[in-house]
Amino acid sequence: MTTEIGRHRILVVTRNFPPLRGGMERLTQHLVHELAAEFRVVLCGPEGAAAFAPRTADVVEIPPRPLARFLVRAQWSALRLARDARPNLVIAASGLTAPAAWLAARVAGAPWVTFVHGLDLVVPNAIYRRGFLPAMRGATRVVANSANTARLAQRAGIAAARTVILHPGVDMAPDRPADATAFRQRIGAGQRRILLNVGRLTPRKGLAEFVVGSLKEIVAVHPDVLLVVIGGEATDAAGGSRGPVAPRLMQLAREAGVADHLVLLGAVEDDVLRDAYAGADVHVFPVRDLPGDVEGFGMVAVEAAAHGLPTVAFAAGGVADAVADGVSGRVVTPGDYAGMAIAVLRQLEAPDRAAVAAGCRAFAESFSWEIYGRRLRALCRDLCEEASAT
């Protein structure tokens, strides 16, 4: 592989990159690191990105806010990099930067790829749909994160022949062993059963509906149950949030009589999250399909499985790719909150937790970053070499 480094240059244009926080940001960071194992990478990303990029990558940083200014500056920077670096391939890490990647590829005379995650295909903004979707339709390849996202891409007018499904990867081996006891002590849970939910607080995550429609039924059977929510408000999302979710969630819990069974931890560091996965009994993922907002894949369910924690989820968006029903958890018909409560109770009462954990980890292994990187590099290598041959 080392003989290939430097042979082809890849320009990656993205706003979704650390130090911004979120699943897409972590995914794009892995994407860039996997590419750097074989290619010369030039990254056009948000301010602070250089600290999180591979040492071999050239990085141009742009303040990520306000969004409109970022997009304008990203366009100019991508064009300059296309002219100066002459990349063999240009990548938009999401539909948000597809127009910038498209124009940069034209200047460089190179093929280009856009990754799509679901929301970037259905966002209802009229300007976006008129300017960004047409750019995506012209990509050499469109990489979707799930089968459902691939279907959304085709509905948006993207040719099926140009679409590739590449599931995000997952870390199988933590940097240090997780400490379930430490997490339980941190939240004062004692021996209570813990339902865990991980993700930024948005209406799509369905927590409010879960608290009202499912949690009360679960508590009636297991009065010691504690729902622990890890994740902050979605202030860094491209579309922003639709107002604070946490206060409304607590108010609904009080009205339902389950406020003593709900803990909102907000955003936590990675080591605390690992301990939470180890200390919890079930991960709940009651995501909803909303107009103009979809769950593209459900990476958090695979992360939970990698730690041996089963997920009970609605089969919304791309979640069906992220949870193997009966193996890494249970999948419930969207909107069936009574069914969600029953599935959670059955998972809590599973007789052989060691076997459940083993099944979860075996399922997660098929999403390793090694597999993701191998498939990603093969796709990019083929595109670069096809372009060189013409």
C-alpha positions in Angstrom: 0.0 0.0 0.0 2.8 2.4 0.8 3.9 2.5 -2.9 0.6 4.2 -3.7 1.0 7.1 -1.3 1.5 10.3 -3.3 0.5 8.7 -6.6 -3.0 10.1 -6.4 -4.2 13.2 -4.7 -7.7 13.5 -3.2 -9.4 16.8 -2.2 -12.0 16.4 0.6 -14.4 19.3 1.1 -16.5 19.2 4.3 -18.0 21.1 7.2 -18.6 17.9 9.2 -15.3 17.4 10.9 -13.9 17.9 14.4 -13.7 20.0 16.4 -17.4 20.1 15.6 -19.1 17.2 17.4 -21.5 14.6 16.1 -21.7 11.2 14.3 -21.1 12.7 10.9 -18.1 14.6 12.2 -16.5 11.4 13.6 -17.4 9.5 10.3 -15.7 12.2 8.2 -12.6 12.1 10.4 -12.3 8.4 9.9 -12.9 8.8 6.2 -10.0 11.2 5.9 -7.7 9.0 8.0 -8.5 5.9 6.0 -7.8 7.8 2.7 -4.5 9.0 4.1 -3.3 5.4 4.3 -3.0 5.3 0.6 -3.5 8.8 -0.9 -2.2 12.3 -0.6 -5.1 14.1 1.1 -6.0 17.8 0.9 -8.7 18.7 3.4 -10.9 21.8 3.2 -12.7 21.8 6.5 -13.9 23.8 9.5 -11.6 25.9 11.7 -9.6 23.7 14.1 -9.7 20.7 11.7 -5.9 20.4 11.4 -5.6 19.1 15.0 -7.8 16.1 14.1 -6.5 15.4 10.6 -3.7 13.0 9.6 -0.2 14.5 9.9 0.4 13.9 6.2 -2.7 15.8 5.1 -2.7 19.4 3.9 -5.5 21.3 5.6 -7.2 24.6 4.8 -9.5 25.8 7.6 -12.6 27.9 7.4 -14.7 29.3 10.3 -17.9 27.0 10.3 -20.3 29.8 11.3 -22.4 31.3 9.9 -23.2 28.5 7.5 -23.7 30.7 4.5 -20.3 32.3 4.9 -18.7 28.9 5.3 -20.2 27.7 2.1 -19.0 30.7 0.1 -15.5 30.5 1.6 -15.4 26.7 1.1 -16.3 27.2 -2.6 -13.4 29.7 -3.2 -10.9 27.6 -1.2 -11.9 24.4 -3.0 -11.5 26.1 -6.4 -8.1 27.4 -5.4 -7.0 24.0 -4.1 -8.3 22.3 -7.3 -6.1 24.7 -9.4 -3.0 24.5 -7.2 -3.1 20.8 -6.0 -4.6 19.3 -9.2 -6.4 16.5 -7.3 -7.1 13.2 -9.1 -10.4 12.9 -7.2 -12.6 15.4 -5.3 -14.9 14.3 -2.4 -17.8 16.1 -0.8 -18.3 14.5 2.6 -22.0 15.3 2.5 -24.5 16.9 0.1 -23.8 20.3 1.9 -20.5 20.6 0.1 -21.5 18.9 -3.2 -21.6 22.2 -5.2 -18.1 23.1 -4.0 -16.8 19.6 -4.9 -18.5 19.7 -8.3 -17.0 23.0 -9.3 -13.6 22.0 -8.0 -13.7 18.7 -9.9 -14.5 20.7 -13.1 -11.5 22.9 -12.6 -9.2 19.9 -11.9 -10.7 17.8 -14.7 -11.2 15.0 -12.1 -14.0 12.7 -11.1 -15.9 13.5 -7.9 -17.8 11.7 -5.2 -20.5 12.9 -2.8 -21.4 11.1 0.4 -25.0 11.3 1.4 -26.5 10.6 4.8 -30.2 10.9 4.4 -31.1 14.4 5.6 -29.0 16.0 2.8 -31.4 14.4 0.3 -34.7 15.4 1.9 -34.2 18.8 3.5 -37.2 20.9 2.5 -35.3 24.2 1.9 -36.2 25.4 -1.6 -32.8 27.0 -2.3 -31.0 23.9 -1.2 -33.2 21.6 -3.4 -32.6 23.9 -6.4 -28.9 24.3 -6.0 -27.5 21.3 -4.1 -29.5 18.3 -5.4 -28.7 19.1 -9.1 -25.0 19.1 -8.2 -25.3 15.7 -6.5 -27.0 14.2 -9.6 -23.9 15.0 -11.6 -21.5 13.2 -9.2 -19.4 10.4 -10.7 -20.4 8.3 -7.7 -22.8 8.9 -4.8 -22.0 7.0 -1.6 -25.0 6.3 0.6 -24.7 5.2 4.2 -27.6 2.7 4.1 -30.0 1.0 1.8 -32.7 3.5 2.8 -30.5 6.5 1.9 -29.7 4.9 -1.4 -33.5 4.7 -2.1 -33.8 8.4 -1.1 -31.1 9.2 -3.5 -32.9 7.5 -6.3 -36.1 9.4 -5.4 -34.1 12.6 -5.6 -33.1 11.8 -9.2 -29.7 10.2 -8.6 -29.1 7.3 -11.0 -29.0 3.9 -9.2 -26.0 2.9 -11.4 -24.0 5.7 -9.8 -24.9 4.9 -6.2 -22.8 2.8 -3.9 -23.8 1.7 -0.3 -21.0 2.0 2.2 -22.0 1.6 5.8 -20.0 3.7 8.4 -17.5 1.8 10.5 -17.2 1.3 14.2 -14.3 1.0 16.7 -14.3 -2.6 18.1 -11.5 -2.3 20.6 -11.7 0.6 23.0 -8.5 2.4 24.1 -9.1 1.3 27.6 -11.4 -1.3 29.2 -14.9 0.2 29.9 -15.9 0.5 33.6 -19.6 -0.2 34.1 -19.3 0.4 37.9 -17.7 3.8 37.4 -20.6 4.9 35.2 -23.3 3.6 37.7 -21.5 5.4 40.5 -21.3 8.6 38.4 -25.1 8.8 38.1 -26.0 7.2 41.4 -27.8 4.4 39.7 -26.8 1.6 42.2 -28.4 -1.6 40.9 -31.2 0.0 38.9 -31.8 -1.2 35.4 -30.5 1.4 32.9 -32.0 2.2 29.5 -29.5 4.3 27.6 -30.2 6.7 24.7 -27.3 8.3 22.9 -27.4 11.2 20.4 -28.0 14.9 20.0 -31.4 16.1 21.2 -33.6 16.6 18.1 -37.3 15.9 17.6 -36.3 13.1 15.1 -34.8 11.1 18.0 -38.3 10.5 19.4 -37.5 10.7 23.1 -40.5 12.8 24.0 -42.8 10.3 22.4 -40.9 7.4 24.0 -41.2 9.0 27.5 -45.0 9.5 27.1 -45.8 6.3 25.1 -43.3 3.7 26.4 -41.4 4.6 29.5 -44.4 4.7 31.8 -45.3 1.1 30.8 -41.8 -0.1 31.3 -41.6 1.5 34.8 -44.9 -0.2 35.7 -43.2 -3.6 35.3 -39.7 -2.6 36.5 -40.1 0.3 38.9 -36.3 0.6 39.2 -35.7 1.4 35.5 -33.7 4.6 34.8 -33.6 6.2 31.3 -30.2 7.9 30.9 -29.9 10.3 27.9 -26.4 11.3 26.6 -26.2 14.1 24.1 -26.6 17.8 23.9 -28.9 20.1 22.0 -28.2 20.1 18.2 -26.6 23.6 18.1 -23.9 22.5 15.6 -26.2 20.9 13.1 -26.3 22.5 9.7 -30.0 23.3 10.1 -29.8 24.1 13.7 -32.3 22.7 16.2 -36.0 23.4 16.3 -35.8 24.8 19.9 -34.5 23.3 23.1 -35.6 19.7 23.6 -34.3 19.0 27.1 -36.7 21.3 29.0 -39.7 19.9 27.1 -38.5 16.3 27.8 -38.3 16.9 31.5 -41.7 18.6 31.6 -43.3 15.6 29.8 -41.6 13.2 32.2 -43.1 15.1 35.2 -46.5 15.1 33.6 -46.3 11.3 33.0 -45.1 10.7 36.5 -41.7 9.3 35.5 -39.4 12.3 36.2 -37.5 10.2 38.8 -36.7 7.7 36.1 -35.1 10.2 33.6 -31.5 11.5 33.7 -30.2 14.0 31.1 -26.4 14.0 31.1 -25.8 16.2 28.1 -22.7 15.7 26.0 -19.9 13.6 27.7 -16.4 12.6 26.8 -15.7 9.4 24.9 -14.4 7.5 28.0 -17.6 8.3 29.8 -19.7 7.1 26.8 -17.8 3.8 26.7 -18.5 3.3 30.4 -22.2 4.1 29.8 -22.4 1.4 27.1 -20.9 -1.0 29.5 -23.1 0.0 32.4 -26.4 0.0 30.6 -28.8 -2.9 30.1 -30.5 -1.8 26.9 -30.0 1.0 24.4 -33.3 2.5 23.2 -33.5 4.2 19.8 -37.1 5.4 19.2 -36.3 7.4 16.1 -39.0 8.9 13.9 -39.5 9.6 10.2 -40.3 13.3 10.0 -41.0 15.3 6.9 -37.7 16.7 5.7 -35.8 14.8 8.4 -34.7 11.2 8.4 -32.3 8.9 10.3 -29.8 8.0 7.6 -28.3 5.0 9.3 -28.3 4.8 13.1 -24.5 4.5 13.8 -25.1 4.7 17.5 -26.8 1.3 17.4 -23.7 -0.3 15.9 -21.5 1.4 18.5 -23.7 0.0 21.2 -23.4 -3.5 19.7 -19.6 -3.2 19.5 -19.8 -2.8 23.3 -22.1 -5.8 23.7 -25.2 -3.6 24.3 -28.4 -4.6 22.5 -30.6 -1.9 20.9 -34.4 -1.7 20.7 -35.3 0.6 17.9 -38.1 1.6 15.5 -37.4 0.5 11.9 -37.3 4.1 10.7 -34.9 5.4 8.0 -31.7 3.4 7.7 -32.0 1.8 11.2 -32.8 -1.6 9.7 -29.2 -1.7 8.4 -27.8 -0.9 11.9 -29.8 -3.4 14.1 -30.1 -7.1 13.3 -33.5 -8.1 14.8 -33.0 -11.0 17.2 -29.2 -10.7 17.1 -28.1 -7.2 18.1 -31.4 -6.2 19.5 -35.0 -5.8 18.4 -36.7 -3.8 15.7 -40.2 -2.5 16.2 -42.8 -1.1 13.7 -42.4 2.8 13.7 -44.9 4.5 16.0 -45.9 1.4 17.9 -45.0 2.7 21.4 -46.8 -0.2 23.2 -44.7 -2.6 21.0 -41.6 -0.6 21.9 -42.3 -1.1 25.6 -42.9 -4.8 25.2 -39.7 -5.2 23.2 -37.6 -3.3 25.8 -39.1 -5.5 28.6 -38.3 -8.7 26.7 -34.7 -7.5 26.1 -34.3 -6.6 29.8 -35.5 -10.1 30.7 -33.3 -11.9 28.3 -32.0 -15.0 30.2 -28.5 -15.2 28.8 -26.9 -11.7 28.8 -23.5 -13.1 27.9 -24.9 -14.7 24.7 -26.7 -11.4 23.8 -23.5 -9.4 24.2 -21.6 -11.9 22.1 -24.2 -11.7 19.3 -24.0 -7.9 19.4 -20.3 -7.9 19.1 -20.3 -10.4 16.2 -22.8 -8.3 14.3 -20.7 -5.1 14.9 -17.5 -6.7 13.6 -18.9 -6.6 10.1 -18.8 -2.8 10.4 -15.2 -2.5 11.4 -13.2 0.5 10.2 -10.8 -1.9 8.5 -13.5 -3.1 6.2 -14.8 0.4 5.7 -11.4 1.7 4.8 -10.6 -1.2 2.4 -13.9 -0.6 0.5 -13.4 3.2 0.5 -9.9 3.1 -0.8 -10.8 0.5 -3.5 -13.6 2.8 -4.7 -11.3 5.9 -4.9 -8.4 4.0 -6.4 -10.7 2.7 -9.2 -12.0 6.2 -9.9 -8.6 7.7 -10.0 -7.2 5.0 -12.3 -10.2 5.1 -14.6 -9.8 8.8 -15.0 -6.0 8.5 -15.6 -6.7 5.9 -18.4 -9.0 8.2 -20.3 
